[in-house]
């Protein structure tokens, strides 16, 4: 498990504890925004992980909105 994976799970659990769905949306968009400069500097492994993390945050946001 890579350090960014541990950071993702820590942020994910923290956001679940806060119970604010809007924060998942913000975290997902920020993950995608952080991935853009990494792709331009050819740091593909971390950038790809950030895109997956962003998708996971957005998915949880959508699931919470669907549940309401």
C-alpha positions as CSV (number, residue, x, y, z in Angstrom):
1,X,0.0,0.0,0.0
2,X,1.4,3.4,-1.1
3,X,1.5,6.5,1.1
4,X,-1.1,8.2,-1.1
5,X,-3.5,5.2,-0.5
6,X,-3.2,5.7,3.2
7,X,-3.9,9.4,2.8
8,X,-6.9,8.7,0.6
9,X,-8.4,6.3,3.2
10,X,-7.8,8.7,6.0
11,X,-9.5,11.5,4.1
12,X,-12.3,9.2,3.1
13,X,-13.0,8.0,6.6
14,X,-12.8,11.6,7.9
15,X,-15.4,12.8,5.4
16,X,-17.6,9.8,6.3
17,X,-17.5,10.9,9.9
18,X,-18.3,14.5,9.0
19,X,-21.4,13.4,7.1
20,X,-21.4,16.3,4.7
21,X,-21.9,15.1,1.1
22,X,-20.8,18.4,-0.4
23,X,-17.3,17.7,0.9
24,X,-17.1,14.5,-1.1
25,X,-17.8,16.5,-4.2
26,X,-15.2,19.1,-3.4
27,X,-12.6,16.4,-2.5
28,X,-13.3,14.7,-5.9
29,X,-12.9,17.8,-7.9
30,X,-9.7,18.8,-6.0
31,X,-8.3,15.4,-6.7
32,X,-8.9,15.8,-10.4
33,X,-7.4,19.4,-10.3
34,X,-4.3,18.1,-8.5
35,X,-3.9,15.3,-11.1
36,X,-3.6,17.8,-14.1
37,X,-0.2,19.2,-13.2
38,X,1.1,15.7,-12.4
39,X,0.1,14.5,-15.9
40,X,1.9,17.4,-17.5
41,X,5.1,16.6,-15.6
42,X,4.8,12.9,-16.5
43,X,4.2,11.6,-13.0
44,X,1.6,9.1,-14.3
45,X,1.4,6.7,-11.3
46,X,0.3,9.4,-8.8
47,X,-1.8,11.2,-11.3
48,X,-3.7,8.1,-12.2
49,X,-4.3,7.3,-8.6
50,X,-5.7,10.8,-8.0
51,X,-8.1,10.4,-10.9
52,X,-9.4,7.1,-9.3
53,X,-9.6,8.8,-5.9
54,X,-11.6,11.7,-7.4
55,X,-14.0,9.2,-9.1
56,X,-14.5,7.4,-5.7
57,X,-15.3,10.7,-4.0
58,X,-17.7,11.7,-6.7
59,X,-19.3,8.3,-6.6
60,X,-19.9,8.4,-2.9
61,X,-21.4,11.9,-3.3
62,X,-23.8,10.7,-6.0
63,X,-24.8,7.7,-3.9
64,X,-25.5,9.9,-0.9
65,X,-27.6,12.2,-3.1
66,X,-29.5,9.3,-4.6
67,X,-30.3,7.9,-1.2
68,X,-31.9,11.2,-0.1
